[in-house]
Amino acid sequence: MADIINRGPVSLIRSLPREAINIVGSAAGIFVTVAAGAGISQALPADPSPWLFAGCYAAPAAAVFAIYWYIAQKL
């Protein structure tokens, strides 16, 4: 009983369930990917190839996935 009463302050991140952190992180990753892909695609010429347009979104998606994977390993 003394362990429960004498606990110190808990960080907000540590008190959240891992699933909630995963959901929020995934939503943020999708938002960043779409925003970065849209920004990159605006710099393309008027009629880009479909592969170049897909690459505008694939490059940020790969970077966001690498960050997601790294964080998932730490949780």
Summary of the structure (lengths in Angstrom):
residues: 75
radius of gyration: 19.4
end to end distance: 28.4
largest distance: 69.3
contacts: 153
relative contact order: 0.12
helix: 77%
strand: 0%
